[in-house]
Amino acid sequence: MQIALLIDNKQDKFYIKELLESEFECIEVANSNVVLAKNINIVISDMYDEIEFLSKNSVKFIAISKNPNFNQAQQCLKAGAKAYANSKMQKNHFVDAIRCVNNGGIWLLPEIVLNMIKLINVNYEDNSTVLESLNDRERQIVKYIKDGLNNNAIAQNLNLSLRTIKSDSASIYQKLGVENKIALMIKLKNISL
């Protein structure tokens, strides 16, 4: 699997390339256009201004930071990043993040997840009627998402195409006023399906 390293910090770029080159084909790139030209679907980067552009072009973005923090994680996820990681974490964590993102998941540092859980508990709202705007198939997709299934598994379970699941998911996000699966999970936290 090819991984693009769009990393401004030279020390981080060297560290990550050396760490991962035995597992993946790591390609150093200078900008987003090179990522698209080489048809690479996963990029590790500390250049957050590239997240939205690459995400809109179906590139899975793993944002890295020397000093990870909750606010930065939120901004990266909102822009479309699929992972948020410490640039100095161990190899096994990078490999887990890459595999998770490659399989359609979202990977976060444990301390970021803990902060999200705290935020969920503080911002709890009554969502008992939130699913009324969804049709039956959308409700079934929401149930599968809440159960932790990725888009491929949902498509197989419902005998639908991956494209249909992605389209229905976008419709669900729009109807429920969320931007991604994490926001959907937060909104559905206390709703039984």
N, C-alpha and C positions, 0 to 999 in steps of 0.2 A: 504494500500500500504506500502511495506517495503522500508525504506531508510537506506542505509549504511552510517555510520558516520566514515570516515577514516580521522580523524582529529588529527594532532600532538599536537596542542596547547590545553592544558587541559581546560583552561577557555572557549575557544570558543566551545569546544566539550560539556561541561556542559551547556553553554548558549543555544546552538542550540538544544540539546536534550530536555532540559526543555521547550523550546519554541515550539517545534514541536510534542512532544509526545502525545498531545491530538488529533492531526490531522492524524498522521502517526505512523506506527510501526518503531521506530528508533532503529537500531542495531549498536552498537559500534563494529568496526572491527579493527584488528591490521595491516592487509595488503591486497593487491589486491587479493591474492589467496583465502582468506576467502570470499570476495565479490563474486567471481566466484563460489566457492563451495556452497554458500547459494543461488545461482541463483537470486541475487538481481540486478535489472536493473537500479537503480538510486543511485549514491553515491555523498555525499557532502564531499569535501576534501580540505585541504590546502597543500596537497602533490602533487605538479604539475608534478613531475617525473612519476607519475602513470597514467596521463591522456591518453597518447598514448596507453599504454598497455590495459587499461580498455576499451577505445573507440573501439579498434580493436576487442574486445570481446563483442561488442554490449551493453556495460554498458554506460549509460548516466551520464556524469560527470559534476557536479556543482562545479566549482572552487570558493573558498572563500579566502578573504584576509582581514587582519586588516587594511591595507592601500592600497586600490585599486588604480590602475593607468592604464593609457591607454596602455603602452608598455607591462605590464604584462597581460592585457586582450588580447592583440593581440597574445602573445605567447601561452596563454591557448587555445584560439580559434583555432589557427593554429595546435596545438597538438590534437585537437578533443573535447575540452570541449563544452558543450551545454549551459552553463550559467557561468557568472562571477559576483560574488556578494560580498558585504561587509559582513564580518563575524558578524558584530554587527547590521545588519539591523533588522527592525521590522518583526514580525511574518507574517503579511499579505504579505510582499514582498517575504519572503521565500516560503510561500504557493503558491503565483503567479508563482515564478520561477520553483518550483517543478511541478506544473500542466502544465505550458508551456512546459517544457522539456519532461514531460511524454507524452504530446500530439504531440511530434515531432518538437516543436519549439525551438528557441534560445532566451534566456533571458539575457539582459544586464542592468547594471546600467544606468540610464538616462545620466549621465555625460560622460560615455563611448560612448553611442550612439551619443551624440553631437560631441565628438571628431572624431568619424568615419565620420559623415556628413561633418565636416570641411575638413577631409582628402580627401573625395570624390571630393569636390569642387576644392581642390588644385591639385589633380592628375587626373583631367578629361582628357580623351583622345578621339579621334574620333573613335568611335566603330561602325560606320554605316555598315561596312561589316562583323562584328563579327559573325553573325548568318549564314553566307553562308555555313559553314562547317557542319551545322546540317541538319538532315533529317526532314521531315514534323512532325513526331510524337515528335521528340526532341524539335522542335520549339514550339509545342503545350504545352509540359511539361514546357518549359521555360516561356511561357506566364502565365501558372497557378502558377508557382513559383513566378513570378513577381507580380501576383495578390494576393500573400500571402497565397495560399493554401498549406496545408501540404501534405505529400506523400499519406496518406490514402484518402484524398479528391480528389487528382489528379487521383489516381487509380480508384475511383468510377466514376468520370467524364468521364474517357477514357475507362471504362469497362475493365481494365487490372488488373493484380495482383500487390500487393504491391512490390513483389520481382522484377517484370518487371520495375516498376517505379524507384526503387532504382538502378537497373542495368543501365537503361537509364540515370538516373541522374549522375551516375559515369562517363558514356561515355560523357555526356555533359560537366561535369567539366574538363575532360581530354582534350576534343577538344578545350575548351575555355581557358584552362590554369589557372583554378581556383581550390581551394581546398574544398570549401563549399558553402552553399547558400548565406551567407553574401558576400563573394567575388564575387559570381555571380551577386548579386543585385548591387554591386558597379560597376561592369563592364557594366551592362545593364541600369544604371541610366538614361541616356539620349536617350535611344533607344525605339521607339514605336513599339509595336508588333501587 
